[in-house]
Amino acid sequence: MVSPIIMKSLTIFGILFLCLPVFVLAATGSGNPPSPSSSPNTGITYECNAGKPGDCTFDDLILAVKRLTDWGALFAIAFSVIVIAWAGFNYMISGDNAGKRTAANKMMFSVVKGLAFILAAWLIVTLITNGLGVTVNTFLS
């Protein structure tokens, strides 16, 4: 049985490890925002392929939905890896405690079911966008 102090330390370490990329990216950036003349993007509206804010077509809408779905799928995959690792860790430290082992199994199967659901949603959106004739070159397609 792992003591509560060790579990708390591991939790804090895990949270800091997950936040590390944010700190590194913030520290390595130049810190200077781009000047308005160098970028036509306003940051408020979605920038379409036409280049003018707000001058979007149906293809731009489909492209935005596809990009959002791709980003969500990528986030779900990354998060599921972390939760699967946590469930595996809990399974390994469960020892003779059947309750903790059952909770770890339940967590593992819930993650797998959720990941299957997210990937099925991504597949549906990809099939619809390809059927509408909008081709998107993204990380998953």
Disulfide bonds with the S-S distance in Angstrom:
Cys48-Cys56 1.74
